[in-house]
């Protein structure tokens, strides 16, 4: 049986989300309602609306987020330090998923995902999965400068470590972006897991370089479908 971590959030009825752990990367071992709809992730801001579950990776849409209103469709995001975020309309009618590495986060992938959903931002809830944590994720000046150029308030998410370097809080930056996009602060959950400092559970490219990937999955079922 695959090792998984279930999302800790007030999921709307019928909405399910989880992340595979190290040793549980084979999603075929999971009881999913359908094959996952994979993306060719490129650290961009494109959102795939109603992506298909293509078997050939060449056919996967080039995107870093996806949304669907189709019951039984499984959205999938692969990460190993980047931030996975899942979304759901409060009434359970719609879901989304996004891959937010620092480049995509800075460029606006989370805002693009919220904008692609039919639900108004104030009626969306989100969960942030495991990512490089604020006590372990060190970046250079060019990364900090990119975020501050967008919003000076981002400075609160950086702590100086050594000359020209800072620790960065991806979770805090994501919360800032989602609130600015119209989501309620109390509707944004997760943010307490660090891939770099937890080798027993999580892959980390920064820690291991040649790392595998966790898979974050989200889907919704209708009232006539089993969970």
LINZIVEN-V899437 format. One record per residue. N is the residue number from 1. RES is the residue in one letter. SS is DSSP state (helix for helix, strand for strand, loop for the rest). PSI is psi in radians with two decimals (999 if undefined). BURIAL is b if it has 9 or more other C-alpha atoms within 8 Angstrom, else e. Layout:
# LINZIVEN-V899437
N/RES/SS/PSI/BURIAL, N/RES/SS/PSI/BURIAL
This chain:
# LINZIVEN-V899437
1/X/loop/2.36/e, 2/X/loop/2.51/b, 3/X/loop/2.23/b, 4/X/strand/2.77/b, 5/X/strand/2.11/e, 6/X/strand/2.44/e, 7/X/loop/2.37/b, 8/X/loop/1.55/e, 9/X/loop/2.82/e, 10/X/loop/1.27/e, 11/X/loop/2.42/b, 12/X/loop/2.80/b, 13/X/loop/2.30/e, 14/X/loop/-0.08/b, 15/X/strand/2.32/b, 16/X/strand/2.46/b, 17/X/strand/2.50/b, 18/X/strand/2.91/b, 19/X/strand/2.33/b, 20/X/strand/2.57/b, 21/X/loop/3.01/b, 22/X/loop/2.33/b, 23/X/loop/-0.07/e, 24/X/loop/0.52/b, 25/X/loop/-0.29/b, 26/X/loop/1.70/e, 27/X/helix/-0.22/b, 28/X/helix/-0.27/e, 29/X/helix/-0.14/e, 30/X/loop/2.61/e, 31/X/loop/1.43/e, 32/X/loop/2.69/e, 33/X/loop/-0.30/e, 34/X/loop/2.98/e, 35/X/loop/2.50/e, 36/X/strand/2.59/b, 37/X/strand/1.70/b, 38/X/loop/2.77/b, 39/X/strand/2.64/b, 40/X/strand/1.68/b, 41/X/loop/2.29/b, 42/X/loop/0.28/e, 43/X/loop/0.67/b, 44/X/loop/-2.73/b, 45/X/loop/0.08/b, 46/X/loop/2.46/b, 47/X/strand/2.17/b, 48/X/strand/2.09/b, 49/X/strand/2.16/e, 50/X/loop/0.98/b, 51/X/loop/2.62/b, 52/X/loop/2.80/e, 53/X/loop/1.32/e, 54/X/loop/2.36/b, 55/X/loop/-0.53/e, 56/X/loop/2.13/e, 57/X/helix/-0.43/e, 58/X/helix/-0.47/e, 59/X/helix/-0.12/e, 60/X/loop/2.41/b, 61/X/strand/2.49/b, 62/X/strand/1.78/b, 63/X/loop/2.82/b, 64/X/loop/0.21/b, 65/X/strand/2.82/b, 66/X/strand/2.66/b, 67/X/strand/2.66/b, 68/X/strand/2.60/b, 69/X/loop/0.13/e, 70/X/loop/2.11/e, 71/X/loop/2.38/e, 72/X/loop/-0.24/b, 73/X/loop/2.30/b, 74/X/strand/2.09/b, 75/X/strand/2.49/b, 76/X/strand/2.39/b, 77/X/strand/2.35/b, 78/X/strand/2.30/b, 79/X/strand/2.78/b, 80/X/loop/1.04/b, 81/X/loop/-0.60/b, 82/X/loop/2.84/b, 83/X/strand/2.09/b, 84/X/strand/2.36/b, 85/X/strand/2.29/b, 86/X/strand/2.61/b, 87/X/strand/2.70/b, 88/X/strand/2.43/b, 89/X/strand/2.50/b, 90/X/loop/-0.48/b, 91/X/loop/0.04/e, 92/X/loop/0.17/b, 93/X/loop/-0.17/b, 94/X/loop/2.53/b, 95/X/strand/2.87/b, 96/X/strand/2.88/b, 97/X/strand/2.49/b, 98/X/strand/2.56/b, 99/X/strand/1.97/b, 100/X/strand/1.40/b, 101/X/loop/3.08/b, 102/X/helix/-0.61/b, 103/X/helix/-0.85/b, 104/X/helix/-0.69/b, 105/X/helix/-0.81/b, 106/X/helix/-0.65/b, 107/X/helix/-0.33/e, 108/X/loop/0.48/b, 109/X/helix/-0.60/b, 110/X/helix/-0.74/b, 111/X/helix/-0.67/b, 112/X/helix/-0.65/b, 113/X/helix/-0.81/b, 114/X/helix/-0.75/b, 115/X/helix/-0.49/e, 116/X/helix/-0.23/b, 117/X/loop/2.61/b, 118/X/loop/-0.59/e, 119/X/loop/2.52/e, 120/X/loop/2.60/e, 121/X/helix/-0.63/b, 122/X/helix/-0.20/e, 123/X/helix/0.41/b, 124/X/strand/2.43/b, 125/X/strand/2.70/b, 126/X/strand/2.70/b, 127/X/strand/2.29/b, 128/X/strand/2.12/b, 129/X/loop/-3.00/b, 130/X/loop/2.37/b, 131/X/strand/3.05/b, 132/X/loop/2.12/b, 133/X/loop/2.84/b, 134/X/loop/-0.29/b, 135/X/loop/-0.13/e, 136/X/loop/-0.23/b, 137/X/loop/1.81/b, 138/X/strand/2.37/b, 139/X/strand/2.97/b, 140/X/strand/3.11/b, 141/X/helix/-0.58/b, 142/X/helix/-0.56/e, 143/X/helix/-0.84/b, 144/X/helix/-0.77/b, 145/X/helix/-0.64/e, 146/X/helix/-0.72/b, 147/X/helix/-0.72/b, 148/X/helix/-0.50/b, 149/X/helix/-0.51/e, 150/X/helix/-0.73/e, 151/X/loop/2.05/e, 152/X/helix/-0.42/e, 153/X/helix/-0.29/e, 154/X/helix/-0.30/b, 155/X/helix/-0.50/e, 156/X/helix/-0.24/e, 157/X/helix/0.11/b, 158/X/strand/2.41/b, 159/X/strand/2.18/e, 160/X/strand/2.42/b, 161/X/strand/-0.99/e, 162/X/strand/3.06/e, 163/X/loop/2.15/e, 164/X/loop/0.21/e, 165/X/strand/2.61/b, 166/X/strand/2.66/b, 167/X/strand/2.40/b, 168/X/strand/2.39/b, 169/X/loop/1.62/b, 170/X/helix/-0.67/b, 171/X/helix/-0.78/b, 172/X/helix/-0.72/e, 173/X/helix/-0.71/b, 174/X/helix/-0.74/b, 175/X/helix/-0.77/b, 176/X/helix/-0.80/b, 177/X/helix/-0.74/b, 178/X/helix/-0.69/b, 179/X/helix/-0.74/b, 180/X/helix/-0.48/e, 181/X/loop/-0.06/b, 182/X/loop/-0.04/e, 183/X/loop/2.66/b, 184/X/loop/2.43/b, 185/X/helix/-0.65/e, 186/X/helix/0.03/e, 187/X/helix/0.05/b, 188/X/strand/2.03/b, 189/X/strand/2.96/b, 190/X/strand/-2.93/b, 191/X/loop/0.24/b, 192/X/loop/0.30/e, 193/X/loop/2.49/b, 194/X/strand/2.04/b, 195/X/loop/-0.63/b, 196/X/loop/-0.71/b, 197/X/loop/0.13/e, 198/X/loop/1.24/e, 199/X/loop/-0.35/b, 200/X/loop/-0.52/e, 201/X/loop/-0.54/e, 202/X/loop/2.52/b, 203/X/loop/2.59/b, 204/X/loop/2.04/b, 205/X/helix/-0.69/b, 206/X/helix/-0.61/e, 207/X/helix/-0.76/e, 208/X/helix/-0.21/e, 209/X/loop/-1.05/e, 210/X/loop/1.23/e, 211/X/loop/2.73/b, 212/X/loop/-2.86/e, 213/X/loop/2.44/b, 214/X/strand/2.74/b, 215/X/strand/2.15/b, 216/X/strand/2.22/b, 217/X/strand/2.45/b, 218/X/strand/2.46/b, 219/X/strand/2.89/b, 220/X/strand/2.61/b, 221/X/loop/2.64/b, 222/X/loop/2.99/e, 223/X/loop/-0.29/e, 224/X/loop/-0.01/e, 225/X/loop/2.51/e, 226/X/loop/2.67/e, 227/X/loop/999/e
